[in-house]
Amino acid sequence: MSYPVGEVARMTGVTVRTLHHYDEIGLLSPSGRTAAGYRRYAEADLERLQQILTYRELGFRLEEIASILADPDADALGHLRRQHALLTERMERLHKMIEAIEFMMEAEQMGVQLSPEERFEVFGDFDPDQHAAEAERRWGGTEAYRQSQRRTASYTKDDWLRIKEEGEQLSRRFAAALAAGEPATSPAVMDLAEQHRAHIGRWFYDCSYEIHRGLGELYVSDQRFTDSIDQYAAGLAGYLRDAFVANADRAAG
C-alpha cells in the first residue's frame, strides 16, 4: 500500500511543501512514483517520517536528523528507545518548569502581608523577603513549605507578634534550662522540645519528628541559625538539637 503526498500531509499534519522539501534534501524520499511522476509513500516511508517528526519535536536540526537516521547500527527499535529516553528527559524538565511556575504563581498571591512599618515592628532588621529565594531553593518543593505559605498568607501583624512572642518565650525557657545545668535529654527539656514542635505545627506546617530532627541539625550546621539562637545563651543551638533528637527518640519508644 502506498499513499499520495496529499494523503500523507492530511494524516500527519505536515504540509505538502514540507514533504517536497524533505524529498529535495534527501531526508525523506518516497519509495515510488506514479507514471505521471507523482510521489507515492510506502509504509516504511511513513515510519521514517514519524521518526523525523519526533526528532524535530525534540529540537534536532534537519542535518542532525539525517545523520542520526543514516546510522547503519540504528534500527527502528533503537530509534524508538532513543526517542523514548529523550522525551522522558524533556517531560521531566517540563514537569519541573511547571512546578516552578506554579510555585511562583502561589508565591505572588501569598507572603507576609504587612506594611513596611508593621514589618519592622515584627521582624526588626530581619527582612524575610531577602531569604525568600534561598527558602524556595532549599524547601520550595516540599509540602511543608507550601503549607507554611498558605497559612501565613492571611496572618496579620498581631498574629506575627504572637508568633514572635511565643518563639522568644520558648527560647528563654530553653536558655534557662541550659543555664541550670538541665540535660537536653531530661524529661523537662524534652517537653520543651515537644512544645517547640507544636508551636511550628500550630503556626506554619505539620512538623513531624523527623522534620524536627532536621531543624535541629540545621540550627548547628548553618551559622546564621546558630548565631541567632546562641544570642539567648552560648551553645543553645546544639542544646536544642540534642533536645529535639531526644524528644523524637522518646516518641519513637
N, C-alpha and C positions, 0 to 999 in steps of 0.2 A: 504494500500500500504506500502511496506517495501523495503529497499534498501540494497544491499550488501556493505561490508566495502569499497571495491574499488570504488564504485559509490559515496559513501559519501565523500571519500577522494577527488575525482575529483570535486565534486560540491562545497566543502568548502575550498579546498586548504590545508587541514590538512593531514599529511602523515598517511598512514596505521599504521605505527609503533606507532605514537602518539595516534591514536584511540585505538589500542591494550593496550597501557599504561593506558589510561583513564579507560578502562574496568577493567584492573588488579587492579587499586587502588580504584575502586568503584565509580569513579566520573561520568562516563557515560557508563553504561552497556546496551547493545542493548536489545530491548524488545523480540526479537525472535532469533531462530537459525534454520538452515536447518537440515534435517535428518542427514546430514554428519557433523553437528556441526559448520557450518559457521555462522558468525554473520549476523543478519538482523536488520536494524534500521528503526523504525517506525517514523511517522511524529512528535510525541511527543519527540522522541529521538533527532531528528534534531533541534527541538525548544530548548531543553536543551543544545545541543551543541552550538547553536548560543549564548545562554546566557553565556556559559563557555568562548567562544572566545572573547566576548565583555568584560567580566571581566578581562580576560588575557591581552587584549589590554590596559585596564585601569591600569595594573600593579599589580593586585592581584595575590598572590601565589595560587597554586592549593589547598592547605589545606584551605585557606580562602574562596575560591570559593565553595568548598564542604560545608563549614559551612553556607555560605550565602544561597546556594540552598537548604539546609536542613531545613531552617527556615519554620515552618509549617504555619506561618502567611503571608508569601510572595507568592502571586500568580504571574501569568505571567505579568499582568498589573503592579503589584508592582515592579517587576524586571525591566520592561521597564522604569518606572518612575525613579527608582534609577539610571539606566544606562544613561538615558537622562540627569539627573542632573549632574552626574559625567562627562559625555562627554562635556556638556556645560561649566562646570568649566574648564576642560582641554583646550577646544577651546579658552576660554578667556585668559588663561595663555599663550597659543601658540601665539595668536594674539599679546599679549604684548611683547613676546620674539621676534617676527618678527619685530615689530615696533622698538624695541630697537636695533636689529641688523641693520635694515635699517638706523636708526639714526647714528649708529657708522660707517656704510659704508659711509654715507654722510659726517660725520664729518672728516673722514680720507681724503676725497677729498677736503675739504674746510678748512676754518680757515684763520688766518691772515698770509698772505704770505709775510713776511718780514724777512730780515736778522737780526741777534742779534743786530747789530749796529743800524739798522733802527728802530727796536722795541724800543730800549732805547731812541732814538731821539723822537719818537712819544709818547710813554707811560711812559717814565722815569722809576721809580722804580716799577710801576704797571705792573704786569705780567698777561696778560689776560688768559694764559693757567692755572694759578692757580685757576681761578674761573670757568673753563670750566665744571668741574663735578657738581658744585652747579647749574650752569646755566642749565645744562641738567636736573637735578633733579627738579628744580622749573618750568622751561618753555619748556623743551625738547619736550613735547607732543603737543605744540601749533603751529599753522600755522605761527604766528608772529615770533617765534623763527626760524623755518625753512626758512622763507622768509629772515630773517636777515642773516642767514648762507649763503644762496645763493647769496645775494647781496654783502656781504663783502668779499666773496671768491676771487673776482677779484680786490679788492681795492689795489692801490699802496701806497707807502709811502706818496706821495703828497696828495692822497685822504684822508688818515688818518690825515695828518697835517691840511688839510682844515676842516675836521670834528671837530678836536680838537679846532681849532681857532674859528669856528662858535659857538661851545658849550661854550667856555670861554667868548666870547662876550655877549652871552645871559645871562650867569651867572653874568657878571659885570653889565649889564643893570638892571637885577632884583635887584642886591645888591644896585645900585644907587637909584632905586625907593624906596626900603625899607628905606634907609638912609634919603631920602627926606620926609618920612612920608606918602608916597602914599599908600592908602589902597589896599590890594590884590584884592579887588572887584571892583576897579576903571576900567573904560574902557581902560586906557592906559596899566595897568598891565595885564588885560585880553588879550589885543592884544599881549603882550609879551608871554603870555601863549600859544596863538594860534601859534605864531612863533616857540615856542619850540616844539609844537606838529607837526608842518610842518617839522621842522628840523629832527625829528625822522622818519617821513613818507618819507622824501626825501632820507635818507641815510640807513635806517635799515628795517622798516616794516610799513605796513599800521596801523597807530596809531589812533584808534577810540577814541572818547571822554571817553568812559568807560575805555579803556586801560589807557588813560592819567590820569584819576582819580586814577586808581590803582597804577600808578607810583608815584603820589603824596603821596599816603598812604605809599608806600614802602620807600619813602625818609625820612619819620618821624618814621617809625616802625623799620627800620634796621639802627642800629647805625653807621655802616660803611658808608652808604649813607649820613646820617645826618652829620657825621664828615667831609666828603669830601665836601659837599655843603656849610656847615657853615664856611668853610675856607674863603669864599668870604665875608661873613657877619654873625654875630651871629643871629640865628633864621631864616636864609634864607630858610632852608628846609621846615619849617612849612609855611613860606610865599609862597613858590612855590606850596605847596599842596593846600593852600587856593585859589591861583590864578587859578590852574588847575580846581578845583571844580567850581569856579565862571564862568570860561570860558565855561565849559561843560553845566552848567545851562543856560548860555546865549544862547548857540547854541540850546538847547532844547526848548527855547522860554518860 
